[in-house]
Amino acid sequence: MSSTRDELRHVMLGSLFTPEVPLGLTRDILITCHVSATGKGKLHGSLECRTLRSAASVNQIDVPFGEAVARLCLSCRWPLPTDSLILPLDAAVNEVDSLAIWLDRESKDEEDLEAERDAATALTAGGYPPPATESGDEEEKDDDEAGHDEEWERYDRARNFRSRRHEH
């Protein structure tokens, strides 16, 4: 893979990554940080950070990403090479984080909750309702077809409900 060290993307790591986020292979990747001469406090991605400007002197250090996560400044952007493995992880965590906002929201009323439960139940069986069973009795066939039509209608309602509610 060709290196793209000359090309950088500036990413706000501190606002997204917390010690609870599994880092996998990115844990040992070194990121360049700026820190006050004491070495204590937050790690910054830019010398222009307001918090860092108040320090008497500043050092630049390389820290493994896994060790840095707990100390990342929330408002700084870190310059990362475009081939850094942290970038796809950042995108994935961002997607999961935005999805969590939708999943954690409360339903407005009991009818909405019941429709969500029914949609979840209808869709857990897989892609489609079970096929109609074959039987020899004509009357049972009509009952089976009516039941099958109800299952299909329920399935369609569930899919429509889910697609409207979770359009993103």
Buried (B, 14 or more C-beta within 10 A) or exposed (E): EEEEEEEEBEBBBBBBBEEEBEBEEBEEBEBEBBBBEEEEEBBBBBEEBEBBEEBEEBEEEEBBBBEBBEBBBEBBBBEBBEEBBBBEBBEEBBEEEEEEEEEEEEEEEEEEEEBBEBBEEBBEEEEEBEEBEEEEEEEEBEEBEEEBEEBEEBBEBBBEBBEEBEEE
